[in-house]
Amino acid sequence: MNIHFIAIGGSAMHNLALAMHQKGYQVSGSDDEISEPSLSRLKRAEILPEAVGWFPDKLSSNIDAVILGMHARENNPELIRAKELGLKIYSYPEYIYEQTKNKTRVVIGGSHGKTTITAMILHVMNYHHIDCDYMVGAQLTGFDTMVKLSESASIAIVEGDEYLSSPIDRRPKFHLYHPNIALLSGIAWDHINVFPTFENYKEQFKIFVDLITENGTLIYMCADAEVESIASHCRKDIKVVPYQNPEYKIKEGVTYIIYNGHEIPLKIFGTHNLINLNGARMVCESLNISSSQFYEAIISFEGAAKRLELVCQTNDSSFFKDFAHSPSKLKATTEAVKEQFPNRKLIACMELHTFSSLNEKFLLEYKGAMDAADIAVVYFNPHTLAHKKLKEVSEHQVEIAFSLSKKIHVFTEINKLKSFLTRAPISNSNLLMMSSGNFDGLDYTALAQTLYN
C-alpha cells in the first residue's frame, strides 16, 4: 500500500504516518512546516519530506490512499491534485476506522479525561501483555508512538476527540469511529468556534452514542447530569454501565483506592483522576479483564504527559504542569492538588491560549474556576488574540471573569509573569502551571532551577 499524508508534520498525523510505516506501508508526505519532535521522529524513520512545502507532483495514480490533516486548507495544491486524479481521500479519523473496522473498537469520548482514561486502559493492557491497536492524544511511557495499527490485534482503543475531522469534513472525529464499546466521561462546553451554543455541543455527544454498533456498550459517568440524560435516552439494544467516584483516602500525600477492604496505593491523585480510573476499570471489565487484574496493573500508572506531570519537587514543595485550559479542567485540577496537599499553599497559573478561552463571551464560563488556589494567576498574550482574529480582551475583563472569592493576578508579558512567580513564596507551597500551549516558550526546567536554588 502506498499512502500519502497532506500535512504530515502534525502531532497526530506524524504518529499515524509512523504507525503505517511500521506496518510496512510505503509512506510519503508533505507539509509547509515541520517542527520537533515530529521532524526528528520522521527523519529517524526515513519518511521525512525532502523539502518543506506542497508538491502536487508527489501525487500519482499509484497512491492507494491520501490522508488529509486539519492543518491543510481546502485550496491545498496537493488536495486539488488528489481530487483531479480521483484518489481515495481520508480524514485522520476515517483512516483510523478503515484500519480498525474489523476489530472490537473501544472509543473514549467526553469533554475531559479522554487522554487519561485511554492511557490507563493501555497501561493495563500492556501490563498484562494483551495485544491491542490504539490511538491516544499524548505520548505515554512504554509506548513508542501515539498510534499503533496492526494486522494481529483484535481490539482497538481510540481516544475520541469531538473536534472537526478535516478541512473538507466538518464532522467531529468521534462520529467516525462507530464504537462497539463507548465511554462518555462528561460534558462541559468547549470549542466555541465550532459549537457556538451548549445545546449544539451536547448534540454531538448524543450523535456519538447513537453511532454505537448494534448491541454495543455505553460506559458513562453517571454523576454528570448531561451524560446521565443521554444514557437514559439511548437505544434499547445498548448495554449501559454507569461509573462514578470510587472510595478512597489520602495519607501523607499518597492516594489509596479502597477495594474489597484493601488499600491500593496510587501514583496519581485527584478526584477527577479517580473517576477516570473507575471508567477505565469498567472498560477493562468489558474486555474481560477483572478488577483484581486492573488494580494489579494500575498501581504503577504514573499518568499521561502534561496531566499533573511532576516537573520538580523538594521535601515541602512540588511543581506540576498540566494540560488543563477549559473551566471544568481548571477547576478539577486545582482542586485535586489542593486536596492532595491541604497544608501547602497552592500557586495556580493558567494560560488563556485556545480560541474558546480568549473569546469575550466564553471568558465568563471561568467564574471561580481557580478558587481552590491560594494564589491564582492568569496569563495571555494579546498577540494571540490578534492572530486568532478575536476581539481585544483587557486584563480587567479577565480579572472580573475569573474572580469569585479570589483575587486574580493577570499578566500579558511573559517576563513579568516569570518575575512574579520567582518572587512567590515557594516554601511549603505547590506550583501548578496549566495550559494547552506553552506560556510563550516558558522553560519550566529553568524556572524550577530558579525557584528551588
C-alpha positions in Angstrom: 0.0 0.0 0.0 1.2 3.5 -0.9 -0.2 6.3 1.3 0.4 10.0 1.2 0.0 12.4 4.1 -1.0 16.0 3.4 0.2 17.9 6.5 2.4 15.0 7.8 4.1 17.2 10.4 1.2 17.4 12.9 1.3 15.7 16.3 -1.5 13.2 15.3 -0.6 13.0 11.6 3.1 12.1 12.1 2.2 9.4 14.6 -0.2 7.9 12.2 2.5 8.1 9.4 4.9 6.3 11.7 2.3 3.6 12.6 1.7 2.9 8.9 5.4 2.8 8.2 5.9 0.3 11.0 3.0 -1.7 9.4 5.0 -2.0 6.2 3.2 0.6 4.1 5.0 2.9 1.7 4.6 6.3 3.3 5.1 9.8 1.7 4.0 13.2 2.9 4.3 17.0 2.7 3.9 20.0 5.0 4.7 23.7 5.0 6.1 23.5 8.5 7.6 20.5 10.4 8.9 21.1 14.0 10.1 19.0 16.8 9.5 16.3 17.8 7.8 15.4 14.5 10.9 16.3 12.5 13.3 14.1 14.3 10.9 11.2 14.5 10.0 11.3 10.8 13.7 11.6 9.9 14.7 8.5 12.0 12.0 6.5 10.2 13.3 7.9 6.9 10.0 9.3 5.9 10.7 13.0 6.4 9.8 15.0 3.3 13.0 16.1 1.4 11.7 19.7 1.3 9.2 21.8 3.1 6.1 22.8 1.1 3.4 21.4 -1.1 4.3 19.4 -4.2 1.4 18.2 -6.3 3.8 16.0 -8.4 4.1 13.7 -5.4 0.5 12.6 -6.2 0.0 9.9 -8.8 -2.3 7.1 -9.7 0.0 4.8 -7.7 -1.2 6.3 -4.4 -3.7 4.0 -2.7 -4.9 6.5 -0.1 -4.4 10.1 0.8 -4.7 11.2 4.5 -5.7 14.8 4.9 -4.7 16.7 8.0 -6.6 19.6 9.7 -3.5 21.8 9.1 -4.1 21.8 5.4 -6.6 24.1 3.7 -9.3 23.4 1.1 -7.3 25.0 -1.6 -4.2 23.0 -0.8 -2.5 22.2 -4.2 -1.9 18.5 -3.2 -5.5 18.1 -2.2 -6.6 19.6 -5.6 -4.3 17.2 -7.4 -5.6 14.2 -5.4 -9.2 15.1 -6.4 -8.2 15.5 -10.1 -6.7 12.0 -10.0 -9.8 10.6 -8.3 -7.7 9.2 -5.4 -9.3 8.0 -2.2 -9.0 10.8 0.3 -9.5 10.0 4.0 -9.6 12.3 7.1 -7.4 11.2 10.0 -10.4 9.6 11.9 -11.8 8.0 8.7 -8.5 6.2 8.2 -8.3 5.1 11.8 -11.7 3.5 11.3 -10.7 2.0 7.9 -7.8 0.2 9.7 -9.9 -1.0 12.7 -13.3 -1.7 11.1 -12.9 -5.5 11.7 -11.8 -5.1 15.3 -13.6 -4.5 18.6 -13.4 -0.7 18.8 -13.3 1.0 22.2 -13.8 4.7 21.9 -13.3 7.1 24.8 -15.3 10.3 24.5 -16.2 13.3 26.7 -15.1 16.9 27.2 -12.4 15.9 29.7 -10.4 12.9 30.8 -10.2 11.2 27.4 -6.4 11.0 27.2 -6.0 9.9 30.8 -8.7 7.2 30.6 -7.2 5.9 27.3 -3.8 5.9 28.8 -5.0 4.0 31.9 -6.6 1.3 29.7 -3.5 1.0 27.5 -1.3 0.7 30.6 -3.4 -2.2 31.9 -3.4 -3.9 28.6 0.4 -3.5 28.2 1.0 -4.7 31.8 -1.0 -7.9 31.1 0.6 -8.4 27.6 -2.8 -8.1 25.8 -2.2 -7.1 22.2 -4.2 -4.1 21.0 -4.2 -1.3 18.5 -4.6 2.3 19.8 -4.7 6.0 19.2 -4.1 8.3 22.1 -3.6 12.1 22.4 -0.3 12.1 24.4 3.0 10.3 24.5 2.9 7.5 27.0 5.7 5.9 29.0 6.4 2.5 27.5 4.8 3.3 24.1 6.9 4.3 21.1 4.2 6.1 19.2 0.7 7.6 20.0 -0.8 5.3 17.3 -0.5 1.6 16.6 -2.3 -0.2 13.8 -1.5 -3.9 13.2 -2.8 -7.0 11.5 -2.7 -9.1 14.6 -4.6 -7.1 17.3 -8.4 -7.8 17.6 -9.0 -4.8 19.9 -8.5 -1.1 19.1 -8.5 1.6 21.9 -9.3 5.0 20.5 -9.4 8.4 22.1 -12.5 10.1 20.6 -12.0 13.8 20.1 -15.1 15.9 19.3 -13.2 18.4 17.2 -13.5 18.5 13.4 -12.2 15.8 11.2 -10.6 17.7 8.2 -10.9 20.9 6.2 -13.4 19.1 3.9 -15.1 17.0 6.5 -16.7 19.1 9.3 -18.0 16.1 11.3 -16.5 15.6 14.8 -13.8 13.0 14.8 -15.5 10.7 17.2 -18.6 10.4 14.9 -16.5 8.3 12.5 -15.3 5.5 14.8 -18.6 3.6 15.3 -17.6 2.1 18.7 -18.5 -1.4 19.9 -17.8 -0.1 23.4 -18.0 3.6 24.1 -17.2 5.6 27.2 -18.6 9.1 27.9 -16.7 10.9 30.7 -18.5 14.2 31.0 -19.8 17.2 29.0 -18.6 20.7 29.6 -18.9 23.3 26.8 -15.7 23.7 24.7 -14.7 24.5 21.1 -17.0 27.6 20.9 -15.6 28.4 17.5 -17.2 25.2 16.1 -20.1 24.7 18.5 -21.5 28.1 19.3 -24.0 27.0 21.9 -24.0 24.5 24.7 -27.1 22.8 23.1 -25.2 22.4 19.8 -22.2 21.0 21.7 -24.3 18.5 23.6 -25.9 17.2 20.4 -22.6 15.9 19.2 -22.4 13.5 22.2 -26.0 12.3 21.6 -24.9 11.5 18.0 -21.8 9.8 19.3 -23.8 7.5 21.5 -26.3 6.8 18.7 -23.4 5.6 16.5 -22.5 2.8 18.9 -22.8 -0.5 17.0 -25.9 -2.8 17.4 -25.9 -4.4 20.9 -22.9 -2.4 21.9 -22.0 -1.0 25.3 -22.0 2.5 26.8 -20.0 3.2 29.9 -20.9 6.5 31.3 -20.1 8.9 34.2 -23.5 8.9 36.0 -22.7 11.9 38.3 -22.7 14.1 35.2 -26.3 15.2 34.6 -25.9 15.8 30.9 -24.3 12.4 30.4 -26.9 10.7 32.6 -29.6 12.2 30.4 -28.0 11.0 27.2 -27.5 7.5 28.7 -31.1 7.3 29.9 -32.4 8.0 26.4 -30.1 5.8 24.3 -31.2 2.9 22.1 -32.7 -0.1 23.9 -30.1 -2.5 22.4 -27.2 -0.7 24.0 -26.0 -2.0 27.3 -25.5 0.9 29.8 -22.8 0.7 32.5 -22.6 3.6 35.0 -19.5 4.6 37.0 -18.6 7.4 39.4 -16.1 8.2 42.1 -14.6 5.2 43.9 -14.0 5.0 47.7 -10.5 6.4 48.5 -8.4 8.0 51.2 -5.3 10.2 51.3 -2.5 9.5 53.7 0.8 11.5 53.9 0.4 12.8 50.3 -0.5 9.4 48.8 -4.0 8.4 47.5 -5.3 4.9 48.2 -8.3 3.3 46.5 -10.4 1.1 48.8 -11.2 -2.2 47.1 -12.6 -5.3 48.9 -11.3 -3.9 52.2 -7.8 -3.4 50.8 -6.0 0.0 50.4 -4.4 0.2 47.0 -1.7 2.9 46.7 -1.7 5.0 43.5 0.9 7.2 41.9 -1.8 9.6 40.6 -4.2 11.7 42.6 -7.3 14.0 42.3 -11.0 13.2 42.3 -11.2 13.6 38.6 -8.4 11.1 38.1 -10.1 8.6 40.4 -13.3 8.9 38.5 -11.3 8.4 35.3 -9.7 5.3 36.8 -13.1 3.8 37.6 -14.2 4.4 34.0 -11.1 2.7 32.7 -11.8 -0.2 35.1 -15.3 -0.6 33.6 -13.9 -0.6 30.1 -11.3 -3.3 31.1 -14.1 -5.4 32.6 -16.0 -5.2 29.3 -12.8 -6.6 27.7 -12.7 -9.5 30.3 -10.0 -8.0 32.5 -11.0 -8.5 36.1 -11.0 -5.7 38.7 -8.2 -7.5 40.5 -6.1 -7.6 37.3 -6.9 -4.0 36.7 -5.7 -2.8 40.2 -2.6 -5.0 40.0 -1.6 -3.1 36.9 -2.8 0.4 37.7 -0.7 0.9 40.9 2.3 1.5 38.5 0.4 4.0 36.3 2.2 7.4 36.5 -0.2 9.4 34.3 -0.1 10.8 30.8 2.2 13.6 29.7 1.2 17.0 30.9 -1.5 15.6 33.1 -0.4 16.7 36.6 3.1 15.8 35.4 5.7 16.5 38.1 8.4 18.9 37.0 10.4 19.2 40.2 9.9 18.6 44.0 11.5 19.2 47.3 10.6 18.0 50.8 7.9 20.7 51.1 7.1 21.8 47.6 6.1 20.3 44.2 5.9 21.9 40.7 3.3 20.4 38.4 2.5 21.1 34.7 -0.9 20.2 33.3 -2.9 20.5 30.0 -5.9 22.0 31.7 -7.3 25.0 29.9 -11.1 24.8 29.9 -13.1 25.9 33.0 -14.1 22.4 34.1 -10.5 21.2 33.8 -9.0 24.1 35.6 -11.4 23.6 38.5 -10.8 19.8 38.7 -7.0 20.2 38.5 -6.6 23.0 41.1 -9.0 21.2 43.5 -7.0 17.9 43.0 -3.7 19.5 44.0 -5.3 21.3 47.0 -7.0 18.2 48.2 -3.8 16.1 48.0 -1.7 18.7 49.8 -4.1 20.6 52.0 -1.4 22.1 54.3 0.5 23.6 51.4 -0.3 26.9 49.7 -1.2 26.4 46.0 0.0 28.8 43.4 -2.0 28.1 40.3 -1.2 29.7 37.0 -3.1 29.2 33.7 -2.7 30.5 30.1 -5.6 31.6 28.0 -4.5 30.2 24.7 -7.3 28.5 22.8 -10.0 30.2 20.7 -12.7 29.5 23.2 -10.7 30.7 26.2 -9.9 34.0 24.6 -13.5 34.6 23.4 -15.0 37.5 25.2 -18.3 35.7 25.7 -16.8 32.3 26.8 -14.5 34.0 29.3 -17.5 34.3 31.6 -17.5 30.5 31.9 -14.3 30.7 34.0 -16.0 32.3 37.0 -14.5 30.7 40.2 -12.5 28.1 38.2 -9.4 28.5 40.3 -10.9 29.3 43.7 -9.1 26.3 45.2 -5.8 28.1 44.7 -4.3 30.4 47.4 -2.7 32.5 44.7 -4.4 32.4 41.3 -2.6 33.7 38.2 -3.8 34.1 34.5 -1.6 34.8 31.6 -2.4 35.7 28.0 -0.6 37.2 25.1 -2.5 40.0 23.2 -0.8 38.9 20.0 -2.6 35.5 20.2 -5.9 37.4 20.1 -4.8 39.2 17.0 -3.6 36.0 15.4 -6.9 34.3 16.0 -8.7 37.5 14.8 -10.6 37.8 18.1 -11.8 41.0 19.8 -9.4 42.5 22.2 -9.7 41.4 25.9 -8.4 43.6 28.7 -6.6 42.4 31.9 -9.5 43.9 33.9 -12.0 41.8 31.9 -10.1 38.6 32.6 -9.8 39.5 36.3 -13.6 40.1 36.5 -14.4 36.9 34.6 -12.3 34.6 36.9 -12.9 36.3 40.2 -15.4 34.7 42.6 -13.8 34.6 46.0 -10.2 35.1 44.9 -8.2 38.0 43.7 -6.8 37.1 40.3 -3.3 38.2 39.2 -3.4 38.8 35.4 -0.3 39.2 33.2 0.2 39.9 29.4 4.0 39.9 29.4 5.9 36.7 30.0 8.8 38.4 31.7 6.5 40.0 34.3 4.9 36.6 34.9 8.3 35.0 35.5 9.3 37.8 37.8 6.0 37.3 39.8 6.5 33.6 40.1 10.1 33.8 41.2 9.1 36.2 44.0 6.3 33.9 45.2 6.8 32.1 48.5 7.7 28.6 47.3 8.4 27.0 50.7 5.6 24.8 51.8 3.8 25.6 48.6 3.0 23.9 45.3 3.2 25.5 41.9 0.7 24.4 39.2 1.2 25.6 35.6 -1.8 24.9 33.3 -2.0 25.4 29.5 -2.7 23.7 26.2 0.0 26.0 24.9 3.5 26.7 26.3 3.3 30.1 28.0 5.2 31.6 25.0 8.0 29.2 25.3 8.5 29.4 29.1 11.3 27.0 30.1 9.8 25.0 33.1 13.2 23.4 33.9 14.9 26.8 34.1 12.0 28.2 36.2 12.3 25.3 38.6 16.0 25.8 39.0 15.4 29.5 39.8 12.7 28.6 42.3 14.5 25.9 44.1 18.1 27.1 44.1 
